[in-house]
Amino acid sequence: MQPYQSHSIYYARPTNSLAIVSLIMGILAWALLPVLGAGVAVWAGHSALGAIRRSGESGQGLAVAGLILGWLQLGPILLLLMFVTAAIFKSIVFGLTHPH
């Protein structure tokens, strides 16, 4: 007769769905949807990290990868918009105070 053997069953933690969305949109931001994909990747990545912290789900790496891909795409666009806005503001202000 064999002694009683305990069988442990390990369940994988579910992967956060927003983390998956973040990674997919981060990839699409570089392939098909530059601004929209990057914005969704960043939003979904930040939301996923918060949800993962609260729920204990897996997917933190996916969310971080989506965030990196999204910010790498959005960062230069936002910098360009800031410079263009500053240039327009400068031309308006100095154009009005220094007539030619």
Sine and cosine of phi, psi and omega as CSV:
sin_phi,cos_phi,sin_psi,cos_psi,sin_omega,cos_omega
0.00,0.00,0.74,-0.68,-0.02,-1.00
-1.00,0.06,0.59,-0.81,0.06,-1.00
-0.93,0.36,0.36,-0.93,-0.01,-1.00
-0.89,0.46,0.79,-0.61,0.03,-1.00
-0.94,-0.35,0.76,-0.65,0.03,-1.00
-1.00,0.07,0.77,-0.64,0.04,-1.00
-0.95,-0.30,0.88,-0.47,0.04,-1.00
-1.00,-0.08,0.72,-0.69,0.05,-1.00
-0.93,-0.36,0.83,-0.56,0.01,-1.00
-0.97,-0.24,0.78,-0.63,0.03,-1.00
-0.97,-0.24,0.71,-0.70,0.06,-1.00
-0.96,0.28,0.66,-0.75,0.06,-1.00
-0.92,0.38,0.62,-0.79,0.03,-1.00
-0.93,0.38,0.53,-0.85,0.03,-1.00
-1.00,0.08,0.73,-0.69,0.01,-1.00
-0.90,0.45,0.77,-0.64,-0.07,-1.00
-0.94,0.35,-0.53,0.85,0.04,-1.00
-0.93,0.38,-0.48,0.88,0.07,-1.00
-0.91,0.42,-0.64,0.77,0.05,-1.00
-0.91,0.41,-0.69,0.72,0.03,-1.00
-0.87,0.50,-0.68,0.74,-0.01,-1.00
-0.86,0.51,-0.73,0.68,-0.01,-1.00
-0.91,0.42,-0.71,0.70,-0.02,-1.00
-0.89,0.46,-0.70,0.71,-0.01,-1.00
-0.94,0.34,-0.52,0.85,0.09,-1.00
-0.89,0.45,-0.63,0.77,0.06,-1.00
-0.94,0.35,-0.70,0.71,0.01,-1.00
-0.90,0.44,-0.46,0.89,0.03,-1.00
-0.88,0.48,-0.53,0.85,0.00,-1.00
-1.00,0.03,-0.34,0.94,-0.08,-1.00
-0.98,-0.21,-0.73,0.69,-0.16,-0.99
-0.76,-0.65,-0.61,0.79,-0.17,-0.99
-0.84,-0.55,0.98,0.22,-0.15,-0.99
-0.82,0.57,-0.87,0.50,-0.11,-0.99
-0.99,0.17,-0.76,0.65,-0.03,-1.00
-0.88,0.47,-0.74,0.68,-0.01,-1.00
-0.88,0.47,-0.66,0.75,-0.01,-1.00
-0.92,0.39,-0.67,0.74,0.02,-1.00
-0.89,0.46,-0.70,0.71,0.02,-1.00
-0.92,0.39,-0.63,0.78,0.01,-1.00
-0.88,0.48,-0.68,0.73,0.00,-1.00
-0.92,0.38,-0.73,0.69,0.01,-1.00
-0.87,0.49,-0.76,0.65,-0.05,-1.00
-0.91,0.41,-0.60,0.80,0.01,-1.00
-0.90,0.43,-0.71,0.70,0.03,-1.00
-0.91,0.40,-0.65,0.76,0.03,-1.00
-0.90,0.43,-0.66,0.76,-0.01,-1.00
-0.90,0.43,-0.68,0.74,0.00,-1.00
-0.88,0.47,-0.64,0.77,0.06,-1.00
-0.90,0.43,-0.69,0.72,0.00,-1.00
-0.92,0.40,-0.62,0.78,0.01,-1.00
-0.91,0.42,-0.66,0.75,0.04,-1.00
-0.87,0.49,-0.65,0.76,-0.03,-1.00
-0.97,0.25,-0.64,0.77,-0.17,-0.99
-0.99,-0.15,-0.35,0.93,-0.06,-1.00
0.99,0.15,0.20,0.98,0.04,-1.00
-0.92,0.39,0.23,-0.97,0.10,-0.99
-1.00,-0.05,0.12,-0.99,0.04,-1.00
0.90,-0.44,0.15,0.99,-0.02,-1.00
-0.87,0.49,-0.65,0.76,0.02,-1.00
-0.90,0.44,-0.63,0.78,0.04,-1.00
-0.90,0.44,-0.69,0.73,-0.01,-1.00
-0.90,0.43,-0.68,0.73,0.00,-1.00
-0.91,0.41,-0.65,0.76,0.03,-1.00
-0.89,0.46,-0.68,0.73,0.05,-1.00
-0.89,0.45,-0.65,0.76,0.05,-1.00
-0.88,0.47,-0.71,0.70,-0.01,-1.00
-0.89,0.46,-0.73,0.68,0.01,-1.00
-0.88,0.47,-0.66,0.75,-0.01,-1.00
-0.92,0.39,-0.72,0.70,-0.02,-1.00
-0.94,0.35,-0.54,0.84,0.07,-1.00
-0.89,0.45,-0.51,0.86,0.04,-1.00
-0.99,0.13,-0.66,0.75,-0.06,-1.00
-0.98,0.21,-0.54,0.84,-0.07,-1.00
-0.80,0.60,-0.84,0.55,0.01,-1.00
-0.88,0.47,-0.57,0.82,0.02,-1.00
-0.91,0.42,-0.71,0.71,0.01,-1.00
-0.91,0.41,-0.64,0.77,0.06,-1.00
-0.88,0.47,-0.69,0.72,0.03,-1.00
-0.88,0.48,-0.69,0.72,0.04,-1.00
-0.88,0.47,-0.63,0.78,0.03,-1.00
-0.91,0.42,-0.69,0.73,0.01,-1.00
-0.91,0.41,-0.66,0.75,0.02,-1.00
-0.91,0.42,-0.68,0.73,0.04,-1.00
-0.88,0.47,-0.69,0.72,0.02,-1.00
-0.90,0.44,-0.64,0.77,0.00,-1.00
-0.91,0.41,-0.67,0.75,0.03,-1.00
-0.90,0.43,-0.71,0.70,0.02,-1.00
-0.87,0.48,-0.68,0.73,0.01,-1.00
-0.89,0.45,-0.68,0.73,-0.01,-1.00
-0.92,0.38,-0.56,0.83,0.03,-1.00
-0.94,0.35,-0.74,0.67,-0.05,-1.00
-0.91,0.41,-0.78,0.63,-0.05,-1.00
-0.97,0.24,-0.42,0.91,0.08,-1.00
-0.93,0.38,-0.56,0.83,0.00,-1.00
-0.99,0.16,-0.51,0.86,-0.05,-1.00
-1.00,0.00,-0.28,0.96,-0.01,-1.00
-0.80,-0.61,0.98,0.19,-0.01,-1.00
-0.93,0.38,0.52,-0.85,-0.03,-1.00
-1.00,-0.08,0.00,0.00,0.00,0.00
